[in-house]
Each structure stands twice: as C-alpha cells, then as structure tokens.
Amino acid sequence: MNTAFDKENLRKALIQQQNEINDYTIYKTLALFQKDENNKNIFEKIAKEEKYHYDFWVKITNKQMEAQKFLVWWFVFLVKVFGTSFALKSLEKREAGAEEFYKELFEIYPESQRIYNQETQHEHELIGMLNDKKLLYAGAIVLGMNDALVELTGTLSGIALAFDKSLVVGLTGLIMGIAASLSMAGSAYFEAKENPNETIKPLTYSLYTGVSYILTTAILVVPFFIFETMAYSLIMMFICALLAIVSYNFYISVAKDLNFTTRVLQMSAITFGVAIISFIIGYLVKYYFGIEI
C-alpha cells in the first residue's frame, strides 16, 4: 500500500474495491444468463472494465476480496423484474461518490484518471446501448396507468358524493375499471398494429396496457371495500394514487434519466385536478337532484 494513504483513504479504497468486485461479478453473471447477443457483449465488456478497476485497487490495498453474493443476486433479480436499464442505472448511481475519490488520486496514481473516464462516460454509454424489452413497453404502462389514474380518481370522486355507500362506489369503480381495461387493451393492440415496430409486439403491448390499467384500478378501489366511511375511502384512494404516481415515476426517472420531481408534479396535477372537478360535479348532482343510494 502507498504510504501516502491515510486510514480514511484506505477505508474509502476498500469500500470502492468491494464495489468493483461486486460490479464485476454482477455483470459477469448477467452475461451468462443473457440470450440477446448485443446485451451479452456489453455485459462482458463492462465486466472486463470493472475487473480492471478492481485490480487497480488490489495494487494499492494489497488485499483480495470476494463479491457479496446477496448483492449480486439482488441486482440479477432487479434486472429480471424491472429490466436492465432500471437495475444497472441504479447500480451505477451507487458509484457517484467514488468518482470524486478517483479525482483525488489523479496526481498520486495517474492510472486513476483512465478509470474515472470509464466510470463517468464509457459505462453510461454502454448501458444506454442495451436492449431493454421492459423499457420498450414503458409507453404501454404509461398509457394504461395514467388513463386509469385520471379516469378512476375522477369517476370515484364524482360518484362518491352521489352515492352514500362506499361499497357501491367500489363495485361501480371496479366494474368500470375492468371494462375500461379491456377497451384500452384493444385500442393499444390496434395502435401498435397501425404503427408497426420490429421490437414491439402488438399483443404484448396491449397486455402491458390492459394489465397496468386493471392493477391501477385495483389499487384505487380497494379503500372503498375496506372503509365504510366515504371520507376515509376517498382519502385513502388519493394516497394510493399518489403512491402509484411516485412509484412509477421513480422507476421511469431512473431507467430513462428523467427529472423525477417534474414528472410527479405533472402527473399529480392532471390526476388530482380531474378528481377535484369530478368531485364538484358530483356535489352539484347530489345537491340539485338529491340522488342517494
């Protein structure tokens, strides 16, 4: 180990060395499971770079390390469930602090500048070249989820004041949601057929749209089956809608490098704006027509 390294820098070096062997093992494992030849080559290329980074730290710390198996399989799981873009960009964001540490070493270890450039530029470019099937269908998820959020929060808010029983509101919303999800899936199928794309299958696109719609519907109507009081049901519905908006936009902002706050505010403004207008309409209907069920 270089004597210029104090205890604090050695601690940082060991942390980074552990990260590099973890990353090397993650990319190497993903390459073994990958059927897409383009992705396989990219994983192997990044794995080779991560191994080079690890070897750099070994020369400084004079220590060998093994990958943390739980962490490796956790990221393999994320790739399988949420797609390569989300999982690997989450992995790379973990190295933000390490980039500054590499910059501190430029004068002591000139080789660190090459690693810094790979970490900040090359690997991000390579990850951007990956074929991510799950991300390809993000548009279908947006179509189904956003439509369900806007339509169902608006509809449920409107009929909540016209009806006095939360169970009736929940059943009405569920029936409407199922019918609308089938309609949306059909529309999405024909949309994909009319705009042919070699990477997107119309049937899969329609399934993503319909499933995301029905799942969002289920999330929104559940409170009406749990609470008898209409006010509690509505409050929980809005909380569930907000959680759905935050969760989805967190995923898409990481996967596509988009602004999380802006997207959440835009989606929330549209969803809750429609709900408020519908709530007012429901109040007027109840006030002038006296409808109570």
DRENTORDREN-299869 format. One line per 5 residues: number of its first residue (from 1); their letters; for each residue x, y, z of C-alpha. Coordinates in steps of 0.001 Angstrom, whole numbers, plus 524288, in hexadecimal, padded with zeros to 5 digits. Layout:
residues N
NUM> A> X:Y:Z | ...
end
This chain:
residues 293
1> MNTAF> 80000:80000:80000 | 804CE:80DBE:7FCED | 80909:814EC:8094A | 80214:82134:80469 | 7F55E:81A7E:807D8
6> DKENL> 7F04B:81D89:81573 | 7E63E:81538:81CAB | 7DA9A:81CB6:8174D | 7DF2A:81B48:80939 | 7E214:80CF4:80B7F
11> RKALI> 7D42D:80B25:81089 | 7CECB:811AE:80440 | 7D7BF:8097D:7FBC0 | 7D308:7FCCC:801DF | 7C4D4:800D8:80019
16> QQQNE> 7C745:803F8:7F1DD | 7CED5:7F764:7EFE1 | 7C33B:7EFD0:7F54F | 7BA04:7F722:7EC3A | 7C277:7F402:7E071
21> INDYT> 7C302:7E55F:7E31C | 7B453:7E581:7E594 | 7B1E2:7EC87:7D8BE | 7BB19:7E38B:7D155 | 7B3EA:7D793:7D672
26> IYKTL> 7A679:7DD97:7D3AC | 7A9B7:7E08F:7C571 | 7B079:7D368:7C39D | 7A483:7CC54:7C91C | 79B34:7D437:7C092
31> ALFQK> 7A358:7D0BF:7B495 | 7A1B1:7C23D:7B7A2 | 792D1:7C370:7B847 | 7918E:7CC71:7AC84 | 78BD5:7C742:79FBF
36> DENNK> 78CB6:7D42F:7985E | 79A21:7D421:791F3 | 79B55:7E305:79232 | 79872:7E390:7A0C5 | 7A17D:7D812:7A372
41> NIFEK> 7ACEA:7DF01:79CD5 | 7AA46:7EBA2:7A435 | 7A97A:7E49D:7B152 | 7B64E:7DDAE:7AEA8 | 7BCDA:7EA65:7AA96
46> IAKEE> 7B878:7F188:7B6E5 | 7BC47:7E5C2:7BF41 | 7C9F7:7E642:7B981 | 7CB0C:7F4B8:7BD08 | 7C602:7F25E:7CAD1
51> KYHYD> 7D03E:7E79C:7CC97 | 7DAB8:7F124:7C824 | 7D5D2:7FAEB:7D245 | 7D61F:7F072:7DCC6 | 7E41E:7ECA0:7D945
56> FWVKI> 7E7F7:7FAFC:7DA4E | 7E35D:7FB39:7E873 | 7E9F4:7EE43:7EB94 | 7F702:7F465:7E800 | 7F450:7FF4D:7F1CE
61> TNKQM> 7EE5E:7F7BE:7FD2A | 7F5B4:7EADF:7FB39 | 7E91B:7E3BA:7FEC5 | 7E070:7DA3B:7F762 | 7D1A6:7DA67:7F8D9
66> EAQKF> 7C606:7D221:7F4F8 | 7B924:7D718:7EF9B | 7AD9C:7D862:7F8EB | 7A4CE:7CDC3:7F38C | 79812:7D32D:7F8F0
71> LVWWF> 79A75:7E047:7F237 | 79DF5:7D985:7E56F | 79178:7D18B:7E534 | 7897E:7DD57:7E986 | 78D83:7E4C9:7DD49
76> VFLVK> 78B5A:7D8CB:7D4C5 | 77D97:7D852:7DA8D | 77B81:7E6E2:7D79B | 77F97:7E4C2:7C97F | 7760E:7D973:7C804
81> VFGTS> 76A9C:7E0CE:7CE21 | 76CCD:7EF26:7CA8F | 775B2:7EE36:7BEC1 | 78405:7F10D:7BC24 | 7831E:7FFE8:7BB3C
86> FALKS> 77D22:801EF:7C8AF | 785A1:7F7D9:7CFA8 | 792AB:7FBA7:7C999 | 79098:80A4E:7CA7F | 78D4E:80851:7D8DC
91> LEKRE> 79A15:800D6:7D9EA | 7A1E3:80B9D:7D351 | 79BAA:8165E:7DBA0 | 7A17A:80F70:7E767 | 7AEEA:81340:7E246
96> AGAEE> 7AC86:82202:7E222 | 7B4F6:82436:7EE40 | 7BF9F:81B5D:7E8FF | 7C189:82416:7DD1A | 7C5D3:82F46:7E5EF
101> FYKEL> 7CF2E:8262A:7ECFC | 7D57D:8226A:7E021 | 7D78A:830DD:7DCFE | 7DEF9:83286:7E9C0 | 7E894:8280B:7E53C
106> FEIYP> 7EC2E:82DEC:7D808 | 7F94A:83336:7DCAC | 7FD23:82776:7E500 | 7F844:81D0A:7DB6C | 7F703:8221E:7CD5B
111> ESQRI> 7F076:8153F:7C9B8 | 7E4AD:81976:7D1C5 | 7E141:823A2:7C762 | 7DED4:818E2:7BD64 | 7D5F7:811D2:7C705
116> YNQET> 7CEE0:81E81:7CA1D | 7CC1A:820A5:7BB98 | 7C6ED:812D0:7BA52 | 7BE31:81468:7C635 | 7B88B:8219B:7C23B
121> QHEHE> 7B74B:82013:7B387 | 7B9FC:8130D:7AD56 | 7B1B5:80A62:7B617 | 7A61B:813B7:7B571 | 7A6FC:81379:7A697
126> LIGML> 7A7A1:804B0:7A672 | 79BCC:80350:7AF6E | 79469:80C86:7A662 | 796DF:802F8:79B30 | 79055:7F775:7A218
131> NDKKL> 783D6:7F1A6:79C8D | 77A1B:7F294:7A7C4 | 76D57:7EBED:7A412 | 76667:7F071:7B06A | 769E3:7FE8D:7ADAA
136> LYAGA> 76501:7FD24:79FA9 | 75760:7FB15:7A52B | 7581E:80677:7AEB8 | 74F35:80E18:7A5A5 | 744C4:8039E:7A705
141> IVLGM> 745E8:80405:7B5D5 | 744AF:812E7:7B5B0 | 738CD:811F6:7ACD0 | 731C5:8085B:7B59F | 735ED:80DC7:7C2B6
146> NDALV> 73412:81C29:7BF9C | 726E0:819D0:7B968 | 7224C:811F8:7C52C | 72744:81C19:7CECA | 720A1:82764:7C7EA
151> ELTGT> 713E3:82071:7C4A3 | 71218:818AA:7D12B | 715E2:82336:7DAF7 | 70CDE:82C77:7D3C1 | 701C6:822A6:7D2C5
156> LSGIA> 702E4:81DC8:7E0C2 | 703A8:82BB0:7E602 | 6F7A5:82F84:7DE47 | 6EEF1:8241F:7E1F2 | 6F3A8:8241E:7F023
161> LAFDK> 6EB14:82FD9:7F2D7 | 6DFCE:82AF1:7EAA9 | 6DFC9:81DDA:7F1FF | 6E020:81C6B:800BF | 6E581:80E90:80180
166> SLVVG> 6F40B:80CAE:7FF4C | 6F1F7:7FE6D:7FB4B | 6E91B:802D5:7F02D | 6F380:80C81:7EBCB | 6FDFD:801ED:7EC5B
171> LTGLI> 6F5E8:7F81A:7E48C | 6F236:8026F:7DA85 | 70079:80670:7D902 | 704DE:7F83E:7D7DB | 6FAFA:7F510:7CD3B
176> MGIAA> 6FE68:80166:7C5C7 | 70CEE:7FEC6:7C768 | 70C29:7F0DB:7C22C | 70418:7F536:7B68B | 70D35:800A4:7B3DF
181> SLSMA> 71960:7F813:7B50A | 71431:7EEE2:7AA81 | 710E4:7FA81:7A1FC | 71E52:80082:7A410 | 72526:7F39C:7A11D
186> GSAYF> 71DA1:7F282:79458 | 720CF:80084:7908D | 72F2A:7FE86:793E5 | 72F92:7F249:78B62 | 72A3F:7F97D:77F87
191> EAKEN> 73320:8051D:7823D | 73F0B:7FC2E:7821A | 73A1C:7F59C:775A7 | 73855:802BC:76EF9 | 7460E:80707:772DD
196> PNETI> 74E3B:7FAD6:77045 | 75AFA:7F99C:777C3 | 76423:7EE0A:77698 | 76756:7EE52:78523 | 75960:7EFC3:78A34
201> KPLTY> 74F3E:7E4EC:78903 | 7412D:7EA07:78843 | 73BB7:7DF40:79103 | 7461D:7E170:79B80 | 74419:7F02D:79A95
206> SLYTG> 73575:7EE90:79CA7 | 737A6:7E551:7A833 | 740A6:7EF15:7AEE5 | 7365C:7F9B0:7ACEC | 72AEF:7F18F:7B1CB
211> VSYIL> 7320E:7EBB2:7BD6E | 73778:7F8DE:7C1EF | 729AA:7FE7B:7C0EC | 72344:7F397:7C8D0 | 72E06:7F3B7:7D339
216> TTAIL> 72C76:80266:7D4D2 | 71DBD:80088:7D5B8 | 71F74:7F66F:7E07C | 72859:7FF8E:7E82D | 71E7E:80AAA:7E755
221> VVPFF> 7121A:80320:7EAC8 | 71783:7FB05:7F61A | 71516:805DD:80050 | 70686:805DE:7FD04 | 705B8:7F771:800AB
226> IFETM> 70D36:7F986:80D5C | 70738:805E4:8130E | 6F8BD:8084F:8151C | 6FAAC:816EA:816B7 | 6FB18:81DC4:80984
231> AYSLI> 704B7:8282B:80E1E | 70EAB:81DEE:8126C | 70D02:816A3:805A2 | 70F6A:822E1:7FD96 | 71B3A:826FD:80598
236> MMFIC> 7214F:81973:80448 | 71E3B:81936:7F5C3 | 725C4:825EE:7F3DA | 7311B:820C6:7FC07 | 7316F:81441:7F3E3
241> ALLAI> 73105:81C50:7E75E | 73C5D:824AF:7EC0C | 74452:8189D:7EFCF | 741D0:812B8:7E267 | 7462D:81F58:7DBC2
246> VSYNF> 7527C:82064:7E41A | 75607:811FC:7E255 | 7548F:811F3:7D3A1 | 75B94:81ED4:7D19E | 766C0:81A80:7DA52
251> YISVA> 7686F:80EAC:7D184 | 76796:81614:7C4C1 | 77014:8217D:7C951 | 77B08:81811:7CCFD | 77993:80F7E:7C0E7
256> KDLNF> 778EF:81AE0:7B74A | 780B6:82544:7BEBE | 774F3:82E61:7BF9F | 77183:838AB:7C9CA | 76A16:831B9:7D4A5
261> TTRVL> 76422:83DC0:7DB4B | 75F20:843E4:7CEB9 | 75899:83756:7CA39 | 7521E:834F5:7D772 | 74CE1:842E3:7D806
266> QMSAI> 7478D:84245:7CA24 | 740F6:83520:7CBEF | 73B81:838F0:7D947 | 73638:845E2:7D435 | 72EBF:83F29:7C937
271> TFGVA> 729CC:833E6:7D197 | 72571:83BD6:7DD65 | 720C1:84739:7D50B | 7172C:83E4F:7CDFD | 7133B:83824:7DB09
276> IISFI> 7101C:84570:7E105 | 707E0:8497B:7D548 | 70095:83C7C:7D5CD | 6FE99:83E11:7E46B | 6F849:84B50:7E21E
281> IGYLV> 6EF8A:845A5:7D77A | 6EB9B:83AA1:7E0BA | 6E845:8447F:7EB3C | 6DFC8:84C66:7E1DB | 6D8BA:84020:7DD44
286> KYYFG> 6D5C6:83C28:7EB37 | 6D1C0:84A06:7EF30 | 6C8A4:84CB2:7E3B9 | 6C35E:83EEF:7E115 | 6C42B:8394C:7EED7
291> IEI> 6C955:82C28:7EA0D | 6CC98:822F5:7F565 | 6CEC1:81451:7F45B
end
